[in-house]
Amino acid sequence: MKRITRKELYTQVWEIPMTKLAADYGLSDVGLAKICKKHDIPRPPRGYWVKTQSGKKSLKTPLPRRLSNDVIEIHANLGLEDKPDTRQDAREYEEVLAGPPILVAKALRNPHPLIQKAARVLETSKADENGLLKRRKNCLDVQVSDKSLRRALRIMDALVQGMVLRGFEVFLEEHGTWVHVMGEYLRFGIKEELDSKKVESKKEDLKGYYRFGHSRFESVRVPSGRLCLTILGIRDYSVHAIRQNWHDTATKTLEGQLDGFMRGLVNLIIKKKSHQRKKEERERRQQEWHDQQEEKTRRLLEIREQLETERQRITDLNNDAANLHKSKLIRELINAVEQKHTSSEQVYEPAIDLAAWKKWAHEQANRLDPLTPSPPSILDIETELEEEEKAVQESRNPFSRWSF
């Protein structure tokens, strides 16, 4: 929680863009706008900052009068607040940040080796088109003007020394300054903010056209003297909804915000760890759900197979019973025909010789009888015959002219 007077908040709202100011308080710009509306604090209209940066003057809406200068309590949102998520994170948070407050010295004495190297490199660097010293490879992430260089180095030295004191590893890579803490790698740097300024154009009008007074000026970006300390990135993690910038404001300098920067840095890492734990837990539950679904599917398939097996056994049983009954009927027929033939009653006339017919009929009864071995039959080659007929139909005439 932070306490601020209504007048102080009004001043900040008109000096710092809402998105930046809201981040300082751990709020979204919508949340800060609601606080302003509740306390009758006017905000800059749309386009105000664009005009200001281009050098145009814009009138401020006066702060409506009240009998007392209210004190406003601002509570940061849970998603943006520099606090850990769980008790375990809170203990780790406090252990990592344990140490004396980080103070910026008035002069750069006994600087860290990384600061010494950065000073040598940047003091010989040329400024870019915006007046900021060009950073080279294997140098700290420091992008400031020559005028702000010593101050930026003192801030970075205090910060790096504070990190080392707490057991952090600070090192350089080709693409920037990194700190290794709690098993994570995070990049950070300091940069000077730019302002827009109207200057008289140095471009010559070679065509000789008349130029109006306002056409003689152009807008350029110049160093503002305001420094901004930034968390530039963390490996394999998105930093949305977490504060990333600490900068000079009308009410506080960057030198007094280094402990807050350290809290934000460590909180970001803890947020990543918490995010990773939640991700792993989500993946574990998802895998558990998939395993349960696979087990259910396997069990259902097993039951389905048992059902199909049981149905087939019942079908086979019914067929065997029916075939047994048919085989008995065939044997009864054979006996009846034989009796009729013995009594010279030629009622049933087989198509072949009676003895041959009896032998064939007994074989058919045995083939139907599930309790008797089945003798071979010409019907056994029916499947082979169908396959051979199909092959003959599909074969080409080798003597056809289309075969050559």
For each residue, the residues with C-beta under 8 A, 3 or more apart:
1: 73 74 75 76
2: 25 73 74 76
3: 71 72 73 74
4: 8 9 12 71 72 74
5: 8 9 69 70 71 72
6: 9 10 39 41 63 66 69 70 71 72
7: 10 11 63 69
8: 4 5 11 12 251
9: 4 5 6 12 13 35 36 39 41 72
10: 6 7 13 14 41 42 63
11: 7 8 14 15 250 251
12: 4 8 9 15 16 21 249 250 251
13: 9 10 16 18 21 36 41 42 43 44
14: 10 11 44 60
15: 11 12 249 250
16: 12 13 20 21 24 249 250
17: 20 21 49
18: 13 21 22 29 32 33 43 44
19: 22 23 29
20: 16 17 23 24 245 247
21: 12 13 16 17 18 24 25 32 249
22: 18 19 25 27 28 29 31 32
23: 19 20 26 27 80 243 244 245
24: 16 20 21 243 246 249
25: 2 21 22 32 74 76
26: 23 76 77 80 81 82 243
27: 22 23 31 32 35 74 76 77 80
28: 22 31 32 77 80
29: 18 19 22 32 33
30: 33 34
31: 22 27 28 34 35 77
32: 18 21 22 25 27 28 29 35 36
33: 18 29 30 36 37 43
34: 30 31 37 38
35: 9 27 31 32 38 39 41 72 74
36: 9 13 32 33 39 41 42 43
37: 33 34 40 41
38: 34 35
39: 6 9 35 36 70 72
40: 37 64 66
41: 6 9 10 13 35 36 37 63
42: 10 13 36 60 61 62 63 64
43: 13 18 33 36
44: 13 14 18 48 49 58 60
45: 48
46:
47: 50 51
48: 44 45 51 52 58
49: 17 44 52 53
50: 47 53 54
51: 47 48 54 56 57 58
52: 48 49 55 56 58 196
53: 49 50 195 196
54: 50 51 196 198 219
55: 52 196 197 198 219
56: 51 52
57: 51
58: 44 48 51 52
59:
60: 14 42 44
61: 42
62: 42
63: 6 7 10 41 42
64: 40 42
65:
66: 6 40 69 70
67:
68:
69: 5 6 7 66
70: 5 6 39 66
71: 3 4 5 6
72: 3 4 5 6 9 35 39
73: 1 2 3
74: 1 2 3 4 25 27 35
75: 1
76: 1 2 25 26 27 80 81 82
77: 26 27 28 31 80 81
78: 81 83
79: 241 242
80: 23 26 27 28 76 77 241 242 243
81: 26 76 77 78
82: 26 76 243 260 263 264 267
83: 78 90 93 267
84: 89 90 92 93 267 270 274
85: 89 270 271 274
86: 89 90 274
87: 90 91
88: 91 92
89: 84 85 86 92 93 270 273 274
90: 83 84 86 87 93 94
91: 87 88 94 95
92: 84 88 89 95 96 182 270
93: 83 84 89 90 96 97 266 267 270
94: 90 91 97 98
95: 91 92 98
96: 92 93 166 167 181 182 266
97: 93 94 166 262 263 266
98: 94 95 166
99: 162 165 166
100: 165
101: 259
102: 158 159 161 162 258 259 262
103: 158
104: 154 155 158 255 258
105: 108 109 154 157 158
106: 154
107: 154
108: 105 111 115 119 150 153 154 157
109: 105
110:
111: 108 115 116 119 153 157
112: 115 116 157 160 161 164 170
113: 116 117
114: 117 118 140 160 170 172 177
115: 108 111 112 118 119 140 153 156 157 160
116: 111 112 113 119 120
117: 113 114 120 121 138 139 140
118: 114 115 121 122 139 140 142 153 156
119: 108 111 115 116 122 123 149 153
120: 116 117 123 124
121: 117 118 124 125 136 139
122: 118 119 125 133 135 139 142 149 153
123: 119 120 149
124: 120 121
125: 121 122 133 134 135 136
126: 133 134
127: 130 131 132 133 134 145 146
128: 131 132 133 134
129: 221
130: 127 194 221 222 223
131: 127 128 145 221 222 223
132: 127 128 143 144 145 191 192 194 223
133: 122 125 126 127 128 142 143 144 145 146 149
134: 125 126 127 128
135: 122 125 139 140 141 142 143
136: 121 125 139
137: 174
138: 117 172 174
139: 117 118 121 122 135 136 142 172
140: 114 115 117 118 135 156 172 177 189
141: 135 176 177 187 188 189 190 191 232
142: 118 122 133 135 139 149 152 153 156 189 190 191
143: 132 133 135 189 190 191 192
144: 132 133 148 149 151 152 190 191 192 223 227
145: 127 131 132 133 148 149 192 223 225
146: 127 133 149
147: 223 225
148: 144 145 151 152 192 223 225 227
149: 119 122 123 133 142 144 145 146 152 153
150: 108 153 154
151: 144 148 154 155 227
152: 142 144 148 149 155 156 190 192 227
153: 108 111 115 118 119 122 142 149 150 156 157
154: 104 105 106 107 108 150 151 157 158
155: 104 151 152 158 159 190 227 229 254 255 258
156: 115 118 140 142 152 153 159 160 190
157: 105 108 111 112 115 153 154 160 161
158: 102 103 104 105 154 155 161 162 255 258
159: 102 155 156 162 163 229 258 261 262
160: 112 114 115 156 157 163 164 170
161: 102 112 157 158 164 165
162: 99 102 158 159 165 166 258 262
163: 159 160 166 168 170 179 181 262
164: 112 160 161 167 168 170
165: 99 100 161 162
166: 96 97 98 99 162 163 181 262
167: 96 164 181
168: 163 164 179 180 181
169: 179 180 181
170: 112 114 160 163 164 177 178 179 180
171: 177 178 179 180
172: 114 138 139 140 176 177 178
173: 176 178
174: 137 138
175: 187
176: 141 172 173 187 189 232
177: 114 140 141 170 171 172 187 188 189
178: 170 171 172 173 185 186 187
179: 163 168 169 170 171 185 186 187 188 265
180: 168 169 170 171 184 185
181: 96 163 166 167 168 169 184 186 265 266 269
182: 92 96 266 269 270 273
183:
184: 180 181 234 235 269 272 273
185: 178 179 180 234 235
186: 178 179 181 231 233 234 235 265 268 269
187: 141 175 176 177 178 179 231 232 233 234
188: 141 177 179 229 230 231 232 265
189: 140 141 142 143 176 177 229 230 232
190: 141 142 143 144 152 155 156 227 228 229 230
191: 132 141 142 143 144 227 228 230
192: 132 143 144 145 148 152 223 224 225 226 227 228
193: 224 226 227 228 247 248
194: 130 132 221 222 223 224
195: 53 221 222 223 224
196: 52 53 54 55 219 220 221 222
197: 55 219 220 221 222
198: 54 55 217 218 219
199: 217 218 220
200: 216 217
201: 215 216 217 218
202:
203: 218
204:
205: 208 209 211
206:
207:
208: 205
209: 205
210:
211: 205 215 216
212: 215 216
213: 216
214: 217
215: 201 211 212
216: 200 201 211 212 213
217: 198 199 200 201 214
218: 198 199 201 203
219: 54 55 196 197 198
220: 196 197 199
221: 129 130 131 194 195 196 197
222: 130 131 194 195 196 197
223: 130 131 132 144 145 147 148 192 194 195
224: 192 193 194 195
225: 145 147 148 192 248
226: 192 193 247 248
227: 144 148 151 152 155 190 191 192 193 247 248 254
228: 190 191 192 193 245 246 247 248 254
229: 155 159 188 189 190 245 246 247 254 257 258 261
230: 188 189 190 191 244 245 246
231: 186 187 188 234 239 244 245 264 265 268
232: 141 176 187 188 189
233: 186 187 239
234: 184 185 186 187 231 237 239 268 269 272
235: 184 185 186
236:
237: 234 272 275
238:
239: 231 233 234 242 244 268
240:
241: 79 80
242: 79 80 239 264 267 268 271
243: 23 24 26 80 82 246 264
244: 23 230 231 239 264
245: 20 23 228 229 230 231
246: 24 228 229 230 243 254 257 260 261 264
247: 20 193 226 227 228 229 254
248: 193 225 226 227 228 252 253 254
249: 12 15 16 21 24 252
250: 11 12 15 16
251: 8 11 12
252: 248 249 256 257
253: 248 256 257
254: 155 227 228 229 246 247 248 257 258
255: 104 155 158 258
256: 252 253
257: 229 246 252 253 254 260 261
258: 102 104 155 158 159 162 229 254 255 261 262
259: 101 102 262 263
260: 82 246 257 263 264
261: 159 229 246 257 258 264 265
262: 97 102 159 162 163 166 258 259 265 266
263: 82 97 259 260 266 267
264: 82 231 242 243 244 246 260 261 267 268
265: 179 181 186 188 231 261 262 268 269
266: 93 96 97 181 182 262 263 269 270
267: 82 83 84 93 242 263 264 270 271
268: 186 231 234 239 242 264 265 271 272
269: 181 182 184 186 234 265 266 272 273
270: 84 85 89 92 93 182 266 267 273 274
271: 85 242 267 268 274 275
272: 184 234 237 268 269 275 276
273: 89 182 184 269 270 276 277
274: 84 85 86 89 270 271 277 278
275: 237 271 272 278 279
276: 272 273 279 280
277: 273 274 280 281
278: 274 275 281 282
279: 275 276 282 283
280: 276 277 283 284
281: 277 278 284 285
282: 278 279 285 286
283: 279 280 286 287
284: 280 281 287 288
285: 281 282 288 289
286: 282 283 289 290
287: 283 284 290 291
288: 284 285 291 292
289: 285 286 292 293
290: 286 287 293 294
291: 287 288 294 295
292: 288 289 295 296
293: 289 290 296 297
294: 290 291 297 298
295: 291 292 298 299
296: 292 293 299 300
297: 293 294 300 301
298: 294 295 301 302
299: 295 296 302 303
300: 296 297 303 304
301: 297 298 304 305
302: 298 299 305 306
303: 299 300 306 307
304: 300 301 307 308
305: 301 302 308 309
306: 302 303 309 310
307: 303 304 310 311
308: 304 305 311 312
309: 305 306 312 313
310: 306 307 313 314
311: 307 308 314 315
312: 308 309 315 316
313: 309 310 316 317
314: 310 311 317 318
315: 311 312 318 319
316: 312 313 319 320
317: 313 314 320 321
318: 314 315 321 322
319: 315 316 322 323
320: 316 317 323 324 370
321: 317 318 324 325
322: 318 319 325 326
323: 319 320 326 327 368 369 370
324: 320 321 327 328 368 369 370 371
325: 321 322 328 329
326: 322 323 329 330 365 368
327: 323 324 330 331 365 366 368 369 372
328: 324 325 331 332 365
329: 325 326 332 333
330: 326 327 333 334 361 364 365 368
331: 327 328 334 335 362 365
332: 328 329 335 336
333: 329 330 336 337 361
334: 330 331 337 338 358 361 362 365
335: 331 332 338 339
336: 332 333 339 340 348
337: 333 334 340 341 348 350 354 357 358
338: 334 335 341 342 354 358
339: 335 336 342 343
340: 336 337 343 345 346 347 348
341: 337 338 344 345 346 354
342: 338 339
343: 339 340
344: 341
345: 340 341
346: 340 341 349
347: 340
348: 336 337 340
349: 346
350: 337 353 354 357
351: 357
352: 356 357 360
353: 350 356 357
354: 337 338 341 350 357 358
355: 358 359
356: 352 353 359 360
357: 337 350 351 352 353 354 360 361
358: 334 337 338 354 355 361 362
359: 355 356 362 363
360: 352 356 357 363 364
361: 330 333 334 357 358 364 365
362: 331 334 358 359 365 366
363: 359 360 366 367 375 377
364: 330 360 361 367 368
365: 326 327 328 330 331 334 361 362 368 369
366: 327 362 363 369 372 373 374 375
367: 363 364 374 375 377
368: 323 324 326 327 330 364 365
369: 323 324 327 365 366 372
370: 320 323 324
371: 324
372: 327 366 369
373: 366
374: 366 367 377
375: 363 366 367
376: 380
377: 363 367 374 380
378: 381
379: 382
380: 376 377
381: 378 384 385
382: 379 385 386
383: 386 387
384: 381 387 388
385: 381 382 388 389
386: 382 383 389 390
387: 383 384 390 391
388: 384 385 391 392
389: 385 386 392 393
390: 386 387 393 394
391: 387 388 394 395
392: 388 389 395
393: 389 390
394: 390 391
395: 391 392
396: 400 402 403
397: 400 403
398: 403
399: 403
400: 396 397 403
401: 404
402: 396
403: 396 397 398 399 400
404: 401
